[in-house]
Amino acid sequence: MLATAIKLQEASRDAVHDEMMMVCVKHILDIRHEVNDEEFIKELYQYSALLASLTTSLVTSVLLTESELNDMLSTINEIESMEDIVNGND
């Protein structure tokens, strides 16, 4: 259990320090005084969404094996297909 907690902490750290994330932060800092508040907030929101997505992906890889992840994705696809059928979108 301690090993998993450490891996989760490392996954979160890796997401924050990811090269792509650092490029996004640099971009936001570079444009801060060139854009209006609304555009700046939009950039921050997009960064936050990217960071959350990357963190979730890295944490998922700690918690699930590749087989478990594939099973989960298959189940999600099946549920979405059933929802499409129920909603008449097939």
Secondary structure, DSSP 4 states (H G I P E B T S, - for coil): -HHHHHHHHHHHHHHHT-HHHHHHHHHHHHHTTTS-HHHHHHHHHHHHHHHHHHHHHHHHHHHS-HHHHHHHHHHHHHHHHHHHHHTT--
